[in-house]
């Protein structure tokens, strides 16, 4: 009888010890709580600077830091960045490899039919860039017969493809490339083609950083809001609601303005009424 009592006591002690270990192990899971979060993979081409770029092997830039601020302290989402080619950004969204993308992406009707646009995070109008000694190009009316380099699938490529449809008698010459914007601007500076249409912030940053003093910037009229947006894959409606809400909060608490001044040198924010 005593042996039975003794063994029962040992068994009970063993269960208590197991319970204590389980409790301790549960308490130590705090660091692993991210495993319970939904992983959000954000695609970027890491170009153009200052929106997205690499520094000392790490991704940074205005849009990268905005995304980090969006997901900071989130108890639901864990964010991860992945660098890919420009075309790979959209292919990855199509295949659900990526849930979100930031790459100085502007609005187009075609993209809106395939993806979800989050609230805009920056204002970035397009400009025309030519060499200072070239007086033959003063506006979009003068680009017929002139040459440029474009990346297929970009907004500026689509704009110029549409231009050629409307000006078939004197189209502009489009040279397609996979080069990044910095390389394209260097080739423009070297006279390898005649002009480039791109966003103002990216153009001014590259001209300053690469010392391309032989280039000049021509403002372009626009009847659209030239905004920059995070793009999400179809079906990510819940994620879009979270991102939109956080962008509104970051606008109101001054985070977006702080990051804009840090990376752009000035405030390039959308109108508050358009952040919704």
C-alpha positions in Angstrom: 0.0 0.0 0.0 2.8 2.3 0.9 4.4 1.7 -2.5 1.2 2.6 -4.3 1.0 5.8 -2.3 4.6 6.6 -3.0 4.3 6.0 -6.7 1.1 8.1 -6.9 2.9 10.9 -5.1 5.8 10.8 -7.6 3.4 10.8 -10.5 1.5 13.8 -9.1 4.8 15.6 -8.6 5.8 14.8 -12.2 2.5 16.3 -13.5 3.1 19.4 -11.5 6.6 19.7 -12.8 5.4 19.2 -16.3 2.8 21.9 -15.8 5.4 24.3 -14.5 7.7 23.6 -17.5 4.8 24.1 -19.9 4.0 27.4 -18.2 7.6 28.6 -18.5 7.8 27.5 -22.1 4.6 29.4 -22.9 6.1 32.5 -21.2 9.2 32.2 -23.3 7.2 32.3 -26.5 7.0 36.0 -26.5 9.8 36.3 -29.0 8.2 33.7 -31.2 4.8 35.4 -31.3 5.7 36.7 -34.7 5.1 33.2 -35.9 1.4 33.7 -35.2 1.4 36.9 -37.3 0.6 37.0 -41.0 3.7 37.6 -43.1 3.4 40.4 -45.6 6.0 40.3 -48.4 6.5 43.7 -50.0 8.2 43.8 -53.4 10.4 46.6 -54.7 12.9 47.2 -57.5 15.0 49.3 -55.1 14.9 52.2 -57.5 14.6 55.1 -58.0 16.4 56.9 -55.2 15.2 58.5 -52.9 12.0 56.4 -53.0 13.6 53.0 -52.8 17.3 52.2 -52.8 20.0 50.1 -51.1 22.6 51.6 -48.7 25.3 49.4 -47.2 23.4 46.4 -48.3 20.1 47.5 -46.6 16.9 48.7 -48.3 15.9 52.2 -47.4 14.2 55.3 -48.9 11.0 57.2 -48.4 8.6 54.4 -49.3 10.6 51.7 -47.5 10.6 53.7 -44.3 6.9 54.5 -44.7 6.1 50.8 -45.0 8.2 50.1 -41.9 6.2 52.8 -40.0 2.9 51.3 -41.3 3.7 47.9 -39.8 5.6 49.1 -36.7 4.3 47.4 -33.5 1.6 45.6 -35.5 0.3 42.6 -33.5 -1.2 41.1 -36.7 1.3 41.5 -39.5 5.0 40.8 -39.9 6.6 42.7 -42.9 9.4 41.5 -45.1 10.9 43.2 -48.2 12.0 41.4 -51.4 14.0 43.0 -54.2 13.0 42.1 -57.7 13.0 43.5 -61.3 10.3 46.0 -62.2 8.3 43.4 -64.2 8.7 40.9 -61.3 6.9 43.3 -59.0 3.6 42.8 -60.9 4.2 39.1 -61.7 4.7 38.5 -58.0 1.5 40.3 -57.1 -0.4 38.3 -59.8 0.9 35.0 -58.4 0.4 35.9 -54.7 4.1 35.7 -54.1 3.9 39.3 -52.9 1.0 40.9 -51.0 2.1 44.5 -51.5 4.6 46.5 -53.6 6.2 50.0 -53.3 8.1 51.3 -56.3 7.2 54.9 -57.0 4.0 53.5 -58.5 1.5 56.0 -60.0 -2.2 55.4 -60.8 -3.4 53.9 -64.0 -6.8 52.6 -64.9 -5.3 49.3 -66.2 -3.5 48.7 -62.8 -6.6 49.6 -60.9 -8.5 46.8 -62.7 -5.9 44.2 -61.6 -4.7 45.4 -58.2 -5.8 47.4 -55.1 -4.4 50.9 -54.6 -3.8 51.9 -51.0 -4.0 55.6 -49.9 -1.3 57.8 -51.6 1.9 58.6 -49.6 3.6 61.2 -51.8 3.0 63.8 -54.5 5.4 63.5 -57.4 4.6 65.3 -60.8 6.3 64.3 -64.0 8.8 66.5 -65.8 10.7 66.5 -69.1 14.5 66.3 -68.9 16.8 67.4 -71.8 20.3 68.6 -72.2 20.8 72.3 -71.4 22.2 73.1 -74.9 19.2 71.4 -76.6 16.6 74.1 -77.5 14.7 71.9 -79.9 12.6 70.3 -77.1 10.6 72.7 -74.9 7.4 70.7 -74.3 5.7 67.4 -75.2 4.8 69.0 -78.6 8.4 68.7 -79.6 9.2 65.0 -78.9 8.1 63.7 -82.4 11.1 62.2 -84.1 13.2 62.5 -80.9 14.4 59.5 -79.0 14.2 58.3 -75.4 14.7 55.3 -73.2 11.9 53.6 -71.3 11.3 50.6 -69.1 8.4 48.5 -70.4 5.3 48.5 -68.3 6.1 51.9 -66.6 3.7 54.8 -66.6 6.0 56.9 -68.8 6.3 54.1 -71.3 2.5 53.7 -71.6 2.2 57.5 -71.9 4.6 57.6 -74.8 3.1 54.5 -76.5 -0.2 56.3 -76.4 1.5 59.4 -77.8 2.7 57.4 -80.8 -0.7 56.1 -81.5 -2.0 59.6 -81.7 1.0 60.8 -83.7 1.7 57.9 -86.1 2.9 60.4 -88.7 5.7 61.6 -86.5 6.2 59.2 -83.5 8.8 59.5 -80.8 11.5 56.8 -80.9 11.2 54.5 -77.9 14.3 52.4 -76.9 13.3 49.8 -74.3 15.8 49.0 -71.6 16.0 47.2 -68.3 18.5 49.7 -66.9 17.8 51.5 -63.7 16.9 55.2 -63.7 20.4 56.3 -62.6 21.9 54.6 -65.6 19.3 56.0 -68.0 19.9 59.5 -66.8 23.7 59.1 -67.3 23.1 58.0 -70.8 20.9 61.0 -71.4 23.6 63.2 -70.1 26.1 61.5 -72.5 23.8 62.3 -75.4 22.8 58.7 -76.2 19.2 59.8 -76.6 17.3 63.1 -76.6 15.0 63.4 -73.6 13.5 61.6 -70.6 10.1 61.9 -68.9 10.1 61.0 -65.3 9.0 62.2 -61.9 10.3 65.4 -60.5 11.7 64.1 -57.2 13.6 61.3 -58.8 15.0 63.5 -61.6 16.2 66.3 -59.2 17.8 63.7 -56.9 19.8 62.0 -59.6 20.9 65.3 -61.2 22.2 66.4 -57.8 23.7 63.2 -56.7 25.4 62.3 -60.0 26.4 65.9 -60.8 24.6 65.9 -64.1 24.8 69.7 -64.4 24.3 69.6 -68.2 20.7 68.6 -67.9 17.7 70.9 -67.4 14.2 70.1 -66.1 11.0 71.3 -67.9 7.7 71.3 -65.9 4.8 69.4 -67.6 1.1 70.5 -67.2 -1.1 67.8 -65.8 -4.8 67.5 -65.1 -4.3 64.5 -62.8 -3.0 64.2 -59.2 0.5 62.8 -59.7 0.5 60.7 -56.5 2.6 57.7 -55.4 0.8 54.7 -54.0 1.5 51.3 -52.3 0.0 48.6 -54.5 -1.7 45.5 -53.1 -2.6 42.2 -54.7 -6.3 41.5 -55.4 -8.0 39.9 -52.5 -6.0 41.8 -49.9 -8.9 43.9 -48.8 -8.3 43.5 -45.1 -4.7 44.4 -45.5 -5.7 47.4 -47.6 -8.0 48.7 -44.8 -5.1 48.3 -42.3 -2.6 50.1 -44.5 -5.1 52.9 -45.4 -5.8 53.5 -41.7 -2.1 53.6 -40.8 -1.3 56.0 -43.6 -4.0 58.4 -42.3 -2.5 58.1 -38.8 1.0 58.7 -40.1 -0.2 61.8 -42.0 -1.9 63.2 -39.0 0.9 62.6 -36.5 3.5 64.2 -38.8 5.5 61.0 -39.6 4.9 61.3 -43.4 6.0 64.9 -43.4 9.1 64.1 -41.3 10.1 61.3 -43.8 9.3 63.5 -46.8 11.7 66.2 -45.5 14.3 63.5 -44.6 14.4 61.9 -48.1 13.1 64.5 -50.4 14.4 67.7 -48.7 10.9 69.2 -48.7 7.2 68.3 -48.1 5.8 66.4 -51.0 2.6 65.0 -49.5 -0.8 64.4 -51.1 -3.8 66.6 -50.1 -5.2 65.4 -46.8 -8.6 65.0 -48.4 -7.1 62.4 -50.9 -5.8 60.2 -48.1 -8.8 58.0 -47.5 
